[in-house]
Amino acid sequence: MIRCYLNAVILLQAAVLAASSAHNPPSRTAFLSSPSSKAYDLHSDRESCTKAFASTAPPPSTLESSYVSSYHELTIPSSHSGMPTQKISVEDLTPRIERLLADSGMRSGFVVVISRHTTTAVTINELESRLARDIESWLLRLAPADERSHPSVSTRGVRYLHNDIDARPEAEEEAERCRENGWDIEDPEVLQRWRDQEPINAHSHLLSMILGSSESIPVVEGKMVIGQWQSVLLLDLDGPRTRTVGVQLTGFR
């Protein structure tokens, strides 16, 4: 393999020298027939390099049998049976992901965790009850809730355009998305039902965009590479609601 790399360097140097001889360039025939060039015949070296690399690679059947690629959806049940109160909460996903990883037998690779909602976020940090309350209060200072939001979080004088429900859907593309999701908004009664179920949650969308919706975590020797005090966390920014999280495992056993 080292010879392959040296051959590539020598061929590159020869090409540079040939290009620099602009006033008296040697012919292609003369170059290929020179004694020094015969030892580095492009065709024969390409064959030898191919054989060298092929000899070091594991058989295709081995790669196929050890390769892991699987997608899973985790359901996080709501902690509250009534209407959502737009509470911000923190859920630890780590034990669930570790079970998926153990069941897969994957030893090396990556785990990708993605939120499947526009008002949740995925992050890596410490799971601690007092910190969870700090997170909630700090996020609500960062993006205060609308004065029309649930009374437990509403902030006087704060209003977002997204929360002007009576003005939505505003664009045809938005109306089409409503229809694609089963809402025949051409019917005035259906349109009103759609508006009635829409939450006043613009601040939750903004927080989700700031925090991010996914994390990619290395896996080494069958374990996620995270710190001693780190956990993979789902932040529900408009809950409590039943939520789903996607988990993609990619690697080798």
Secondary structure, DSSP 8 states (H G I E B T S, - for coil): -HHHHHHHHHHHHHHHHHHH--SS---HHHHHHSHHHHTT-HHHHHHHHHHHHHHHS--HHHHHHHEEEEEEEEEE--S-SSS---EEEEEE-HHHHHHHHHHHT--EEEEEEEE-STTEEEEEE---HHHHHHHHHHHHHHS-B-TTS-TTTB-TT---GGG-GGG-S-SHHHHHHHHHTT--TTSHHHHHHHHHH----HHHHHHHHHH-SEEEEEEETTEE---TT-EEEEEEEEES--EEEEEEEEEE-
